[in-house]
């Protein structure tokens, strides 16, 4: 029965995923077909395409979409290449030869990239740019070798010029387009890498536009270099993806618009050494901002990691003691609206550790934090002060509302037992103290002491309850809010 049930479930999964696979391959085919048409329809009259993004786009999609890396995916890609050539008037023989060279170029580059770790492929590692160059050169060399045979056969030109033109053109397109595909944010991810620049971050983009305008107006041999400082500024300021978008646009601007000003009309043929050298120069100019963006992104990620480690509790991933106190001082002293401090303590936590072990104790802490977080707003501050002791600052909240929130938290913790892997269940409860931050509140420390006094009263009155701070006689015992329980609390 178990085997049959598993088989039925597997059949259902296959039936569910089959349409998805087909739709992905269809989308893969359509994107390649459109990118081929763009390259064909924008090529100069009588020349091969300078702007040919299809190979780089196919390679990028193969590296990012697992369903495209199938025999059906490769066949669909070849059909897309072939269809684009045929509908634009190419003969079948010519289309097959040219498209065979395109697939050979993509295959050679894929053989290099497919052996790399995901972080390197995704331009998230310092070694990404050298391997990007290696893979692009490999694919371009395969295209150039194809050009050795295709150039004399199809265009009556020399094998040497075919090698040079195909190699350099492929390299320029790979280095301009591939970083954009590899670094593009996942549209289905909840944590998208796309961040639209704020008004203060438009400076690099404005500088790039002015640089392009200056290059067009001034011209000359140095015009291509005008965009380099602005692109490097973009790499320092923007994400890898946004930098790649601007770099690709700048590269194709230089390859299409600036070349007319930079080279005389007689030097723009496909066999021209000046044109080949120019395209090669544009290719390597495109690497600089990408390398800068990858390095800056890695540095920012490292800084963010250290900030996160300094401000978050490593187990529960909520604010740690220091971060909680720093932010609590800001919230409590921020002005005219009242705030509520809530202190919480897991009942008999030491007994849980003794009876079930510290691994289970850690599970309880994590689950406790998850349930409490589910009862709070994004603007509320939740932190772990130490051990089994937690605190919350709820801004813009009255004492009555704070008491209601604390009751909701208490029920969320105690109403559902925690089930262990071996099937056993643990009943977890919490004692909670609530205190209101008066407008003339002296400090966070004093507010914590009030909430802690209410928490002590909750424990003294039977645990698993909420108590609100009220003025207590001086003889009433109270604990320090900064005490970490070492007893069976």
Buried (B, 14 or more C-beta within 10 A) or exposed (E): EEEEEEEEEEEEEEEEEEEEBEEBBEBBBEBBBBBBBBBBEEBEEEEBBBBBBBBBBBBBBBBBBEBBBBEBBBEBBBBBBBBBBBEEEBEEEBBBBBBBBBBBBBBBBBEBBEEBEEEBBBBBBEEBBEBBBBBBBBBBBBBBBBBBBBBBBBBEBEBEBBBBBBBBBBBBBBBBBBBBBBBBBEEEEEEEBEEEBEEEBEBBBEBBBEBBEBBBEEEEEEBBEBBBEBBBBBBBBBBBBBBBBBBBBBBBBBBEEBBEBBBEEEBBBBBBEBBBBBBBBBBEBBBBBBBBBBBBBBEEEEEEEEEEEEBBBEEBBBBBBEBBBEBBBEBBEEEEEBBBBBBBBBBBBBEBBEEBEEEBBEBBBBBBBEBBBEBBEEEBBBBBBEBBBBBBBBBBBBBEEBBBBBBBBBEBBBEEEBEBEEEEEBEBBBBBBBBBBEEEBEEBEBBBBBBBBBBBBBBEEEBBBBBBBEEBEEEEEBBEBBEEBEEEB
